[in-house]
Each structure stands twice: as C-alpha cells, then as structure tokens.
Amino acid sequence: MNFLRIDLFWFNLLRRFRIVIIFVLAVTVSLGLWAVSYASSPRAWGDFREDVRTEMEFAVADRIQNYHLEVDPYGTESYGIAVATGQSLLMKHRC
C-alpha cells in the first residue's frame, strides 16, 4: 500500500503543477525552434554574405583597383569566403 501512496503523491503533485510544467516546456521548445530556424533562414544567409562582402571591400579597396568580388553563398563551417580579382596596386601583374 505504501507504493500506492507514493504514486498518488506524485500524481497529485504533477496535477497541481501541470500548467507550470506545460508553460516551461512550451517556452523551452519555442526558443529552441526559433534559434534553429533563424540560424538557417535566407535572411540570415543574406546578412552573412553582406558582412563578408563589406569586410572584403574594406580589405581590398586600397590594394586592388577595378576589383570584382565573388562571395561564396555559404562559406565554410567557420568562415565566409570571397574572391577578389582586379589590377593590383602593389605589384605590376594581374592578380
């Protein structure tokens, strides 16, 4: 009979706090899904490409004239990739 008393205790405790438990679970799941969906959204990738383009333009502006930038749409796991072509101001050959 003691095990029945223990089971009823947990059942009554869960019944009293079920709204709190449901709320906490709902908030946790919604925050987790929001973070995952934002990380891979087209808007996030567009922002990433613009950041890479801006940094690359800043890096090559005084080194290459008439440059053309190609930004890889997704980069690597850790870095963004951009390739700049044009006439080098530091050397006399095309880079």
MOHULIN-V940762 format. One record per residue. N is the residue number from 0. RES is the residue in one small letter. SS is DSSP state (helix for helix, strand for strand, loop for the rest). OMEGA is omega in whole degrees, 0 to 359 (* if undefined). NEAR is the number of other ideal C-beta (glycine too) atoms within 12 Angstrom. Layout:
# MOHULIN-V940762
n & res & ss & omega & near
N & RES & SS & OMEGA & NEAR
N & RES & SS & OMEGA & NEAR
This chain:
# MOHULIN-V940762
n & res & ss & omega & near
0 & m & loop & 180 & 7
1 & n & helix & 180 & 8
2 & f & helix & 177 & 9
3 & l & helix & 179 & 10
4 & r & helix & 179 & 11
5 & i & helix & 178 & 12
6 & d & helix & 178 & 13
7 & l & helix & 178 & 14
8 & f & helix & 181 & 14
9 & w & helix & 178 & 14
10 & f & helix & 179 & 14
11 & n & helix & 178 & 13
12 & l & helix & 178 & 14
13 & l & helix & 179 & 15
14 & r & helix & 180 & 14
15 & r & helix & 185 & 12
16 & f & loop & 184 & 15
17 & r & helix & 179 & 14
18 & i & helix & 178 & 12
19 & v & helix & 180 & 14
20 & i & helix & 179 & 15
21 & i & helix & 179 & 14
22 & f & helix & 180 & 13
23 & v & helix & 178 & 14
24 & l & helix & 180 & 15
25 & a & helix & 179 & 14
26 & v & helix & 180 & 14
27 & t & helix & 181 & 14
28 & v & helix & 182 & 14
29 & s & helix & 177 & 14
30 & l & helix & 178 & 14
31 & g & helix & 179 & 14
32 & l & helix & 179 & 14
33 & w & helix & 181 & 14
34 & a & helix & 180 & 14
35 & v & helix & 182 & 13
36 & s & helix & 179 & 14
37 & y & helix & 184 & 16
38 & a & helix & 183 & 15
39 & s & loop & 182 & 14
40 & s & loop & 177 & 14
41 & p & helix & 178 & 14
42 & r & helix & 179 & 13
43 & a & helix & 178 & 17
44 & w & helix & 177 & 20
45 & g & helix & 177 & 15
46 & d & helix & 179 & 16
47 & f & helix & 180 & 27
48 & r & helix & 179 & 24
49 & e & helix & 177 & 19
50 & d & helix & 179 & 19
51 & v & helix & 180 & 28
52 & r & helix & 180 & 27
53 & t & helix & 180 & 18
54 & e & helix & 180 & 21
55 & m & helix & 177 & 29
56 & e & helix & 178 & 21
57 & f & helix & 183 & 16
58 & a & helix & 186 & 16
59 & v & helix & 186 & 26
60 & a & loop & 182 & 17
61 & d & loop & 181 & 12
62 & r & loop & 183 & 18
63 & i & strand & 177 & 24
64 & q & strand & 183 & 18
65 & n & strand & 183 & 15
66 & y & strand & 175 & 25
67 & h & strand & 182 & 18
68 & l & strand & 171 & 26
69 & e & strand & 180 & 17
70 & v & strand & 176 & 25
71 & d & loop & 186 & 18
72 & p & loop & 186 & 17
73 & y & loop & 179 & 18
74 & g & loop & 176 & 20
75 & t & loop & 180 & 12
76 & e & loop & 185 & 7
77 & s & loop & 187 & 7
78 & y & loop & 170 & 15
79 & g & loop & 182 & 25
80 & i & loop & 174 & 21
81 & a & strand & 179 & 28
82 & v & strand & 179 & 19
83 & a & strand & 175 & 26
84 & t & strand & 179 & 17
85 & g & strand & 181 & 23
86 & q & strand & 181 & 18
87 & s & strand & 175 & 18
88 & l & loop & 183 & 17
89 & l & loop & 181 & 13
90 & m & loop & 183 & 12
91 & k & loop & 178 & 8
92 & h & loop & 181 & 10
93 & r & strand & 178 & 13
94 & c & loop & * & 19
